[in-house]
Amino acid sequence: MASPKKTATKAASAPKKAAAKTKGERKPNAYQEFMKAESAKIREYNKAKGIEMRPPDIFKECAKRWNEKKSKTKA
């Protein structure tokens, strides 16, 4: 049988665990931050030039720029 102390500790920590799960706050990683900033730049540029670009195309362009950036840092 579980001791009363252990049960009380589990009961006390349960709300903390539930809060941590529901919070859902995750820090974006470098790739996500780069993609967000780069897609904003591309959208702004396209808007100024009157170019229409679909989201998948914007994503591909961002990924290409990310790979170029990574290859420069490795070299």
C-alpha positions in Angstrom: 0.0 0.0 0.0 1.3 3.5 -0.8 2.3 5.7 2.0 0.2 8.8 2.7 3.3 11.0 2.1 3.9 9.6 -1.5 0.2 10.0 -2.4 0.2 13.6 -1.2 3.3 14.4 -3.2 1.8 12.9 -6.4 -1.4 14.8 -5.9 0.5 18.1 -5.4 2.6 17.7 -8.5 -0.3 16.6 -10.7 -1.6 20.2 -11.3 1.9 21.3 -12.3 2.3 18.5 -14.8 -1.2 19.3 -16.3 -0.3 23.0 -16.6 3.0 22.2 -18.3 1.3 20.0 -20.8 -1.5 22.5 -21.6 0.8 25.5 -21.8 2.2 24.5 -25.2 4.9 27.2 -25.2 7.8 26.0 -27.2 10.7 28.1 -28.3 11.1 28.1 -32.1 14.4 26.7 -33.3 16.8 28.6 -35.6 15.4 27.1 -38.8 11.8 28.1 -37.9 12.9 31.6 -37.0 14.8 31.9 -40.3 11.9 30.6 -42.3 9.5 33.0 -40.7 11.7 36.0 -41.3 12.7 35.0 -44.8 9.1 34.3 -45.9 8.1 37.7 -44.6 11.0 39.3 -46.7 9.9 37.4 -49.8 6.2 38.3 -49.4 7.1 42.0 -48.9 9.4 41.9 -52.0 6.8 40.2 -54.1 4.1 42.6 -53.0 6.3 45.6 -54.0 7.1 44.0 -57.4 3.6 42.8 -58.0 4.7 39.1 -58.2 2.3 36.4 -57.2 3.8 33.5 -55.4 2.0 30.6 -53.8 3.0 29.5 -50.2 4.7 26.3 -51.3 6.9 28.3 -53.7 7.8 30.7 -50.9 8.6 27.8 -48.7 10.9 26.3 -51.4 12.7 29.6 -51.8 13.2 29.9 -48.1 14.5 26.4 -47.9 16.9 27.1 -50.7 18.2 30.2 -48.9 18.6 28.2 -45.7 20.7 25.6 -47.5 22.8 28.3 -49.1 23.3 30.0 -45.6 24.3 26.6 -44.1 26.7 25.7 -46.9 28.5 29.1 -46.4 28.9 28.6 -42.7 30.3 25.1 -43.2 32.9 26.2 -45.8 
